[in-house]
Amino acid sequence: MTAELVRGQNHPLSQSRLEIRISAGTPVAAAAALGDENGRIHGTGWVAHPGAPVQPGLEVSRQAAADHRLAVDLDAMTDAVHRVSVLLALPAANAGAGPARFGSVAAPFVAVTGLDGTEVASYTITGLDLESAVVALELYRRQGAWKVRAVGQGYAGGLAELFADQGLSEAAQLAAGIDEAVAKGLARSVQAPPPRTPEGDRSRQAAAPAVGPDQGAASQGAPGPVPPAYGGQPAGGQGQGGPQPAYGGATDPHAPSGGPVDYSHPRRQTSAPPPPPAAPPAQPGQPARPVAGDATGWSMEERLYNQVWSMFEDLARTAAAYRSAVDFAESRMDKELEQALSDPRSRIGGQGDTAREAARARYTQLVDQARASLDRDLDQLVAESEVVEPALPPAFARWDNPCWHAYRVPMEIPMALRLGDLRLPEAESIRIPMLLRLPLERGLWIDSGRTDSLDGSFTDSHDMRRLAMDTAVAHAARLLAVYPAGEFTVHVVDPAGSGAQALAPLTQTGVLAGPPAQGAAGVTEVLARLTQRVDLVQMALRGGAPDALPRGFDTSQQLLIVNDFPHGFDDRAVNQLRYLVDEGPSVGVHLMMVADREESAGYGPLLDPLWRSLLRLTAVPDDHLADPWVGHAWTYEPPSVPPGSEVLRQVLTQVAEARRTGNR
């Protein structure tokens, strides 16, 4: 339940990864300042603002906008940080053509939400007059727990007065720098989205994706879909004047040399999306006809994402209700049969048979009622799937979706990626897309050790390795396809060269960073290079100096595909691999393992943390995933390219051409 705060009121926070959503009646600049236990700011590196939008645990907008989304990761805050203040300011460059004080515009609204869009607390900043800058609210640490407090402290002297009040000696210089950065991007300000009509918004919550029960605590939340500085992206964070990825975007060719790395794409779309479509009128007594994109969200992409996971939740709950009803019917029948058999009178004549027939009849009636209810819900979900599936963008769509034939290299990173489909035995005709939030939070493990498919067929170990590698290539191709040109780089380690045939689409189109590394020397070189990259970026970000990275440093997201692990890996290489799994995702380095866990059994429990840290996927249908609500065993179906289709090669050819020509 949302807490509607008034000035000075606080509310506890149960989540560490949050979004701060800001809505104002005019473009405003948004910033976030880190403070110590006394609220003091210890330098410009403690402030995330449009000129330096990324600080450890913080991502803010790069421009003035009427609506903002700020990403906050409280777990990424150092022990010295006890306060995060959310700041709003009217652009100084706008003073001659627009409002110069908050008293002349609508009261700004600020909300703290979870990554699924669920509001935790909100605050409408009233009572402002001559102020041109305001501390909207603050997140503060108290006895190891975080809370949010509504502040609403305004400053007529603008950001310079605000920063000076918080103890920053460079207050005037920082305020001037923010004004300059805002002035450069003011023409691209995002206007407030048009109001939604009640009938066009189902107000569905975004559901969490399925997770593997064998993944341990690390798997709770989203299968990697899931979060901001943790490596994921807040829902709808793209193209809304909201936070850009914490790491891994393209550099801005127009930025002055020596300045901070610009992680946003220079041509990202920033226009507000249209409102969700209204559902067509239903026939009397019939359910409303489904409409693609009728869930909540600030963009069509976010609405489709939320709609898909709401379908996932709907199917999980309706199947749970059916199973519960069947269990109740069986329990009731067993009890009635036991009572009939325990009564000596029922053994005389036909009374016993009559009692048993009546018990079975009641069982059948209850099961038929439950099945009818399930079928009714499934019919609605099938109808919804039939309109949603064709409307999905390439990042969410199957390889056989016609949208791939009109594929063009995107200009911005999508919020999620489709990894395959999920289904339940009660609803074989329904496939729910399994969406993974981007950027990746966890690595992927394509299990090449499964030999028994759910359909009873047997796959030998050689074919299983080939299928696993084909699946890995399909995943890597999709990742390359949904990122802007040059913003995603793939490396391959194939020690024995056994994956050459499966890797052909990647190697022949030229989308790899280099030829697949082979032999022990190749493994050592690639792992050492990526490990060094992780160290460099971590030092730069922790030091608050991302501009200190070497000139020409590749800022793209990195994916390492490892085939046939542990062959070709010595103890040092194994430790480097574990380091990349643990530390890489937060700085844009990700892992995709193609391996049979049994073959690495010789390492003992040493590798158990490695397997638990990766999201396990299979190359054949397998029921190893569980939803977070009722724990159903969901059958995962890997993505497959239609037989004889050239769509994958065509897409990769476009990606390679865009990289060569620098078409961003």
C-alpha positions in Angstrom: 0.0 0.0 0.0 1.4 3.4 -1.0 2.3 5.9 1.8 1.2 9.4 0.8 3.7 11.5 2.7 3.4 15.1 4.0 6.4 17.4 4.7 8.6 15.9 7.4 6.9 12.5 7.4 9.0 9.3 6.8 8.4 5.8 5.7 10.5 2.6 5.9 12.0 1.1 2.8 12.1 -2.7 2.4 13.9 -2.7 -1.0 17.4 -1.6 -1.9 16.9 -1.1 -5.6 14.4 1.7 -6.3 13.2 4.2 -8.8 12.4 7.8 -8.0 9.7 9.0 -10.4 9.2 12.7 -10.8 6.4 14.5 -12.5 6.3 18.3 -12.9 4.2 20.7 -15.0 7.3 22.1 -16.7 10.8 20.8 -17.6 13.0 20.6 -14.5 16.5 19.4 -13.9 16.8 16.5 -11.5 19.9 15.5 -9.4 20.7 13.4 -6.4 23.3 14.2 -3.8 25.0 11.8 -1.4 25.5 13.0 2.2 27.3 11.8 5.3 25.6 11.2 8.6 25.4 15.0 9.1 24.0 15.6 5.6 27.2 17.1 4.3 28.2 16.7 0.7 32.0 15.9 0.5 32.6 17.0 -3.1 31.2 17.2 -6.6 31.8 13.4 -6.9 29.0 13.0 -4.4 26.4 14.5 -6.7 24.8 12.8 -9.7 23.5 15.5 -12.1 22.8 16.1 -15.8 26.5 16.7 -16.5 27.6 13.6 -14.6 24.5 11.4 -14.5 26.1 8.3 -13.0 27.6 7.9 -9.6 28.0 4.7 -7.5 24.4 3.6 -6.8 22.8 6.5 -8.7 21.6 7.2 -12.2 19.8 10.4 -13.1 18.5 12.0 -16.3 20.9 13.9 -18.6 18.5 16.6 -19.5 15.6 18.7 -18.3 12.3 17.0 -18.6 8.7 17.2 -17.3 9.0 13.6 -16.1 12.1 11.8 -14.7 13.1 8.4 -13.5 16.1 8.2 -11.2 17.6 4.8 -10.3 18.9 4.2 -6.8 20.8 1.1 -5.6 21.2 1.5 -1.8 23.4 -1.6 -1.6 25.9 0.1 -3.8 26.3 3.0 -1.3 29.5 3.1 0.7 29.5 3.1 4.5 30.2 6.8 4.5 26.9 7.6 2.7 24.0 8.0 5.1 21.7 10.2 3.0 20.5 10.5 -0.6 18.8 13.8 -1.4 16.6 14.1 -4.5 17.0 17.6 -5.9 14.8 19.5 -8.5 15.7 22.8 -10.1 14.1 25.0 -12.8 16.6 25.4 -15.6 18.4 28.8 -15.5 18.4 28.9 -19.3 14.7 28.8 -19.2 14.2 31.9 -17.1 13.5 34.2 -20.0 11.0 31.9 -21.7 9.4 30.1 -18.9 8.8 29.9 -15.2 11.7 31.1 -12.9 10.0 30.0 -9.7 8.1 26.9 -8.5 5.3 29.0 -7.2 4.1 29.7 -10.8 3.9 26.0 -11.9 2.0 22.9 -10.8 3.2 21.3 -7.6 5.8 18.7 -8.5 5.0 15.1 -7.6 7.7 12.6 -6.5 7.2 8.9 -5.9 9.5 6.1 -4.7 8.7 2.9 -6.5 10.0 -0.7 -6.7 11.5 -1.9 -10.0 8.1 -3.3 -11.0 6.5 0.1 -10.7 4.8 -0.5 -7.4 4.7 2.7 -5.4 6.2 2.6 -2.0 5.7 6.3 -1.0 4.7 9.5 -2.7 4.9 13.2 -2.0 3.4 16.2 -3.6 5.6 19.3 -3.0 3.3 22.1 -2.0 3.8 25.5 -0.5 6.6 26.6 -2.9 6.7 30.2 -4.1 9.9 32.1 -5.0 12.1 29.0 -4.9 13.8 27.8 -8.1 15.5 24.7 -6.5 14.1 22.3 -3.9 15.2 19.2 -1.9 12.2 17.0 -2.8 12.9 14.1 -0.5 15.7 12.2 1.0 16.5 8.5 1.6 18.4 8.1 4.8 20.1 5.3 6.8 19.1 4.9 10.4 20.5 2.0 12.5 21.3 0.0 9.5 17.8 0.4 7.8 16.8 2.9 5.1 13.8 5.2 5.2 12.4 7.9 2.9 11.4 11.4 4.3 9.4 14.1 2.5 11.5 17.3 2.7 10.2 20.0 0.4 12.9 22.5 1.4 13.1 25.2 -1.3 15.8 27.8 -2.2 15.2 31.1 -3.9 18.9 31.2 -4.8 18.7 28.1 -6.8 21.1 25.2 -6.8 24.1 27.3 -5.7 22.3 28.2 -2.5 21.1 24.6 -2.1 24.6 23.1 -2.4 26.1 25.8 -0.2 23.6 25.0 2.5 24.7 21.4 2.4 28.3 22.3 3.0 29.7 22.0 -0.6 32.6 24.4 -1.1 32.3 24.2 -4.9 28.6 25.0 -4.8 28.6 27.9 -7.3 30.9 26.1 -9.8 28.8 22.9 -9.6 25.5 24.8 -10.1 26.9 26.6 -13.1 28.1 23.3 -14.6 24.6 21.8 -14.1 23.0 24.8 -15.7 25.3 24.5 -18.7 24.7 20.8 -19.1 20.9 21.4 -18.9 21.1 24.2 -21.4 22.7 21.9 -24.0 19.9 19.4 -23.7 16.9 21.7 -23.0 15.6 21.5 -26.6 15.2 17.7 -26.1 13.1 17.9 -23.0 10.4 15.3 -22.5 6.9 16.5 -22.2 4.5 15.0 -19.7 2.7 11.9 -21.1 -1.0 12.4 -22.0 -3.5 11.3 -19.4 -4.8 7.7 -19.7 -8.4 6.9 -19.7 -9.6 4.4 -17.0 -10.9 1.9 -19.6 -7.5 1.9 -21.3 -5.5 0.9 -18.3 -5.9 -2.4 -16.5 -3.6 -1.2 -13.7 -1.8 -4.5 -13.8 1.4 -5.0 -11.8 4.5 -6.2 -13.5 5.1 -9.8 -12.4 8.4 -11.3 -11.6 9.7 -13.9 -14.0 10.3 -17.5 -13.3 13.4 -18.5 -11.4 15.1 -21.8 -11.0 14.6 -23.6 -7.7 18.2 -24.8 -7.9 19.6 -21.3 -8.1 19.4 -20.5 -4.4 18.8 -17.1 -2.9 20.5 -15.4 -5.8 17.6 -16.3 -8.0 14.9 -14.6 -6.2 13.3 -11.7 -7.9 13.8 -11.8 -11.6 15.8 -14.4 -13.6 18.3 -12.0 -14.0 14.9 -10.0 -15.3 15.0 -8.2 -13.2 17.2 -4.3 -11.9 19.3 -0.3 -12.0 22.9 -0.2 -10.9 22.6 -4.0 -10.3 22.9 -4.2 -14.1 19.3 -4.1 -15.0 17.2 -1.2 -16.2 14.2 0.2 -14.4 10.9 -0.4 -16.1 10.5 2.1 -18.9 13.8 3.7 -18.2 14.7 4.1 -21.8 13.7 7.1 -23.8 11.7 8.8 -21.1 14.4 11.2 -20.0 15.1 8.7 -17.3 18.2 7.0 -16.2 20.5 5.3 -18.8 22.4 2.1 -18.1 25.0 2.5 -15.3 27.7 1.2 -17.7 28.0 0.2 -21.2 26.5 2.9 -23.4 28.0 4.7 -26.3 30.2 7.7 -25.8 28.9 11.0 -27.1 31.0 12.2 -30.0 30.0 15.8 -29.3 31.2 15.8 -25.7 34.3 17.8 -24.9 37.5 15.7 -24.7 38.6 14.9 -21.2 35.0 15.1 -19.9 33.0 12.4 -18.3 32.1 9.3 -20.3 28.6 9.8 -21.8 26.8 6.5 -21.4 23.7 7.5 -23.4 23.2 7.2 -27.1 23.4 10.6 -28.9 20.2 10.0 -30.8 18.0 8.3 -28.3 14.3 9.0 -28.8 12.8 11.1 -26.1 9.3 11.8 -27.3 6.5 10.8 -25.0 4.5 7.7 -26.1 0.8 7.7 -26.9 -1.6 6.6 -24.3 -2.6 2.9 -24.2 -5.3 1.9 -26.6 -8.8 1.5 -25.3 -10.3 -2.0 -25.4 -13.0 -2.6 -28.0 -16.5 -2.8 -26.5 -17.4 -6.3 -25.5 -20.7 -8.1 -26.2 -23.1 -8.2 -23.3 -22.2 -11.0 -21.0 -18.8 -11.6 -22.7 -15.4 -10.6 -21.3 -13.7 -7.6 -22.9 -11.6 -8.4 -25.9 -7.9 -8.1 -25.1 -5.7 -5.4 -26.5 -2.0 -5.5 -26.9 -0.3 -3.0 -24.6 -3.2 -2.4 -22.2 -1.1 -2.8 -19.0 0.4 0.1 -17.1 3.6 1.7 -18.4 5.1 4.9 -19.7 5.9 3.5 -23.1 4.4 0.8 -25.4 7.5 -1.4 -24.7 6.9 -1.1 -20.9 3.2 -1.8 -21.2 3.9 -4.9 -23.3 6.5 -6.1 -20.9 4.1 -5.7 -17.9 1.3 -7.3 -19.9 3.5 -10.4 -20.7 4.4 -10.9 -17.0 0.9 -10.3 -15.9 -0.2 -13.1 -18.3 2.5 -15.2 -16.6 1.1 -14.4 -13.2 -2.5 -15.0 -14.3 -1.6 -18.4 -15.7 0.3 -19.3 -12.5 -2.6 -18.4 -10.3 -5.4 -20.0 -12.4 -3.4 -23.2 -12.6 -2.9 -23.1 -8.9 -6.6 -22.7 -8.3 -7.4 -25.6 -10.5 -4.8 -27.9 -8.8 -6.1 -26.9 -5.4 -9.7 -27.7 -6.4 -8.7 -31.1 -7.8 -6.8 -31.8 -4.6 -9.8 -30.8 -2.5 -12.1 -33.1 -4.6 -9.7 -36.0 -4.2 -9.4 -35.5 -0.5 -13.2 -35.2 -0.1 -13.8 -38.4 -2.2 -11.2 -40.3 -0.1 -12.8 -39.2 3.1 -16.3 -40.2 1.9 -15.1 -43.6 0.7 -13.4 -44.2 4.0 -16.5 -43.4 5.9 -18.6 -45.7 3.6 -16.2 -48.6 4.1 -16.0 -48.1 7.9 -19.8 -48.3 8.4 -20.8 -52.0 8.6 -24.3 -51.1 7.4 -23.0 -50.0 4.1 -21.6 -53.5 3.4 -25.0 -55.0 3.3 -26.9 -55.0 0.0 -26.0 -52.3 -2.5 -25.6 -49.4 0.0 -21.8 -49.5 -0.2 -21.9 -49.4 -4.0 -24.3 -46.5 -3.9 -22.1 -44.6 -1.5 -19.0 -45.1 -3.6 -20.8 -44.1 -6.8 -22.1 -40.9 -5.1 -18.6 -40.1 -3.8 -17.1 -40.5 -7.3 -20.0 -38.5 -8.8 -19.3 -35.6 -6.4 -15.6 -35.8 -7.2 -16.3 -35.7 -11.0 -18.7 -32.8 -10.5 -16.1 -30.7 -8.6 -13.3 -31.5 -11.0 -15.5 -30.6 -14.0 -16.4 -27.3 -12.4 -12.8 -26.5 -11.7 -11.9 -27.5 -15.3 -14.6 -25.3 -16.7 -13.3 -22.4 -14.7 -9.8 -23.1 -15.8 -10.8 -23.4 -19.5 -12.6 -20.1 -19.3 -9.5 -18.4 -17.9 -7.3 -20.2 -20.5 -9.6 -19.1 -23.3 -9.1 -15.5 -22.2 -5.3 -16.0 -22.0 -5.2 -17.6 -25.4 -7.1 -14.7 -26.9 -4.8 -12.2 -25.2 -1.7 -14.1 -26.4 -3.0 -14.1 -29.9 -3.1 -10.3 -29.9 0.0 -9.7 -27.8 2.4 -12.0 -29.6 2.2 -10.3 -33.0 2.6 -6.9 -31.4 5.9 -7.7 -29.6 9.0 -5.7 -30.7 12.0 -7.8 -31.9 13.6 -8.0 -28.4 10.4 -9.7 -27.1 9.5 -11.6 -30.2 10.1 -15.2 -31.4 12.5 -15.7 -34.3 9.4 -16.6 -36.5 7.8 -13.2 -35.8 7.5 -11.1 -39.0 9.0 -8.1 -37.2 12.4 -9.7 -37.8 12.0 -9.4 -41.5 11.7 -5.6 -41.1 14.6 -5.6 -38.6 16.8 -2.5 -38.3 19.7 -2.0 -35.8 18.0 -0.2 -32.9 19.0 3.2 -31.6 18.4 2.4 -27.9 18.6 -0.5 -25.6 15.3 -2.3 -24.9 14.2 -2.9 -21.3 14.2 -6.7 -21.7 15.1 -9.7 -23.9 13.2 -12.9 -24.7 15.1 -16.0 -23.7 12.5 -18.6 -24.7 9.0 -19.6 -23.6 7.3 -21.0 -20.5 4.3 -23.3 -20.2 2.4 -25.5 -17.8 1.0 -29.0 -18.4 -2.6 -27.7 -17.8 -2.2 -25.2 -20.7 -0.1 -26.8 -23.4 -1.5 -24.3 -26.0 -0.2 -21.2 -24.2 3.4 -20.1 -24.4 4.4 -17.2 -22.1 7.5 -15.3 -23.3 10.3 -15.5 -20.8 11.7 -12.0 -20.6 15.0 -11.1 -19.1 15.7 -7.5 -18.0 18.6 -5.6 -19.6 21.4 -5.0 -19.0 22.1 -8.5 -17.7 22.4 -8.8 -14.0 23.4 -12.5 -14.0 25.3 -14.7 -16.3 23.7 -17.6 -18.2 24.4 -21.3 -18.1 23.3 -23.4 -21.0 23.2 -26.9 -19.5 24.7 -29.4 -22.0 24.4 -32.3 -19.6 20.7 -33.1 -19.9 20.0 -36.2 -21.9 16.3 -37.0 -21.3 13.7 -34.7 -22.9 10.2 -34.3 -21.4 8.7 -36.0 -24.4 10.5 -39.2 -23.5 13.1 -39.0 -26.3 16.8 -39.6 -25.6 19.6 -37.3 -26.8 23.1 -38.5 -26.7 25.9 -36.4 -25.2 27.4 -35.4 -28.5 24.0 -34.1 -29.8 23.3 -32.4 -26.5 26.5 -30.4 -26.7 25.6 -29.3 -30.2 22.1 -28.3 -29.2 23.5 -26.4 -26.2 25.9 -24.5 -28.4 23.2 -23.7 -31.0 21.1 -22.3 -28.1 23.9 -20.2 -26.9 24.5 -18.8 -30.4 20.8 -18.0 -30.7 20.9 -16.1 -27.3 24.1 -14.3 -28.3 22.6 -13.3 -31.7 19.5 -11.9 -30.0 21.6 -9.9 -27.6 23.7 -8.4 -30.5 20.5 -7.6 -32.4 18.8 -5.7 -29.6 21.7 -3.4 -28.7 22.6 -0.3 -30.7 25.6 -0.7 -33.1 28.8 -1.1 -31.2 27.3 -1.2 -27.8 27.5 -5.0 -27.3 30.7 -7.1 -27.9 30.9 -10.9 -27.9 34.0 -12.9 -27.2 34.2 -16.7 -27.5 36.4 -19.3 -25.7 36.3 -22.7 -27.4 39.4 -24.5 -26.2 39.1 -27.6 -28.3 37.4 -26.0 -31.3 34.4 -28.3 -30.9 31.9 -25.5 -31.3 33.1 -24.3 -34.7 30.0 -25.5 -36.6 27.5 -24.0 -34.2 29.5 -20.7 -34.1 29.4 -20.3 -37.8 26.7 -17.7 -37.9 28.7 -15.5 -35.5 32.1 -16.1 -37.1 31.1 -15.9 -40.8 29.1 -12.6 -40.3 32.0 -11.0 -38.5 30.1 -9.9 -35.4 32.6 -11.3 -32.9 35.3 -9.2 -31.3 37.9 -11.7 -32.7 38.2 -15.4 -33.6 37.2 -17.9 -31.0 40.1 -18.4 -28.5 41.4 -21.9 -28.6 43.8 -23.8 -26.4 45.0 -23.0 -22.9 46.9 -19.9 -24.1 43.7 -18.5 -25.8 41.7 -19.1 -22.6 44.4 -17.4 -20.5 44.6 -14.3 -22.8 40.9 -13.7 -23.0 40.2 -14.2 -19.2 43.2 -11.9 -18.3 41.9 -9.2 -20.6 38.4 -9.2 -19.3 39.5 -9.5 -15.7 41.7 -6.4 -16.2 38.8 -4.6 -17.7 36.6 -5.3 -14.7 39.4 -4.0 -12.4 39.8 -0.8 -14.4 36.1 0.0 -14.6 35.6 -0.8 -10.9 38.4 1.5 -9.9 37.1 4.3 -12.1 33.6 4.1 -10.8 34.4 3.7 -7.2 36.8 6.6 -7.4 34.0 8.7 -9.0 36.2 9.3 -12.1 34.8 7.4 -15.1 36.7 9.9 -17.3 39.9 8.4 -16.0 39.5 5.3 -18.2 42.2 5.0 -21.0 41.6 6.9 -24.2 39.7 4.8 -26.7 38.4 2.4 -24.0 35.6 0.3 -25.3 32.5 1.2 -23.3 30.2 -1.5 -24.8 28.7 -4.3 -22.8 30.9 -7.5 -23.0 29.7 -11.1 -23.3 32.0 -14.0 -23.0 30.8 -17.4 -24.3 32.6 -20.3 -22.8 32.2 -23.7 -24.5 33.1 -27.1 -23.1 34.0 -25.9 -19.6 36.1 -27.1 -17.7 38.3 -28.4 -20.6 41.3 -26.1 -21.1 40.8 -24.4 -17.7 43.5 -24.6 -15.0 43.0 -23.5 -11.4 43.9 -19.9 -12.2 41.5 -19.7 -15.1 38.7 -21.2 -12.9 39.3 -18.5 -10.3 39.2 -15.8 -13.0 36.0 -17.2 -14.3 34.4 -17.0 -10.8 35.7 -13.4 -10.5 34.0 -12.5 -13.8 30.7 -14.1 -12.7 30.7 -12.3 -9.3 32.1 -8.8 -10.3 31.5 -8.5 -14.0 27.8 -7.8 -14.4 27.9 -4.6 -12.4 30.5 -3.1 -14.8 29.1 -4.6 -18.1 31.0 -7.9 -18.4 28.7 -11.0 -18.6 29.3 -14.7 -19.0 27.5 -17.4 -20.9 28.6 -20.9 -20.0 27.9 -23.9 -22.2 28.8 -26.8 -19.8 27.8 -30.1 -18.2 28.0 -29.7 -14.4 28.9 -33.3 -13.9 32.1 -32.9 -16.0 33.4 -30.4 -13.5 32.6 -32.6 -10.5 36.3 -33.0 -9.9 36.5 -29.5 -8.5 34.2 -30.5 -5.7 32.2 -27.8 -4.0 34.6 -25.1 -5.2 32.3 -24.4 -8.2 29.0 -24.6 -6.5 28.9 -20.7 -6.1 29.5 -20.5 -9.8 26.6 -22.6 -10.8 24.3 -20.9 -8.3 25.2 -17.4 -9.6 24.2 -18.3 -13.2 20.7 -18.6 -14.6 20.4 -22.2 -15.8 18.8 -22.7 -19.2 18.5 -25.9 -21.2 18.8 -26.8 -24.8 15.7 -29.1 -24.7 12.4 -28.5 -23.0 12.8 -29.0 -19.2 10.6 -28.2 -16.2 13.3 -26.7 -14.0 11.9 -23.2 -13.4 9.6 -22.1 -10.7 7.4 -19.0 -10.3 7.7 -16.9 -7.1 4.0 -17.1 -6.2 3.0 -20.8 -5.9 6.2 -22.5 -7.0 4.9 -24.3 -10.2 7.4 -26.3 -12.1 7.3 -24.4 -15.4 8.5 -26.0 -18.6 11.2 -23.9 -20.3 11.4 -24.1 -24.1 14.6 -22.6 -25.6 14.3 -20.3 -28.6 14.6 -21.9 -32.0 15.1 -20.5 -35.5 12.6 -22.0 -37.9 14.2 -24.8 -40.0 15.7 -23.5 -43.2 15.2 -19.8 -42.1 18.0 -17.4 -42.8 16.6 -14.8 -40.4 19.4 -15.2 -37.8 22.2 -14.7 -40.4 20.3 -11.8 -42.0 20.0 -10.0 -38.7 23.7 -10.7 -37.8 24.8 -9.4 -41.2 23.0 -6.1 -40.5 24.6 -5.9 -37.1 28.0 -6.4 -38.5 27.5 -3.9 -41.3 26.3 -1.3 -38.7 29.4 -1.9 -36.6 31.7 -1.5 -39.7 30.0 1.7 -40.8 29.5 3.2 -37.4 25.8 3.6 -37.9 24.6 4.4 -34.4 
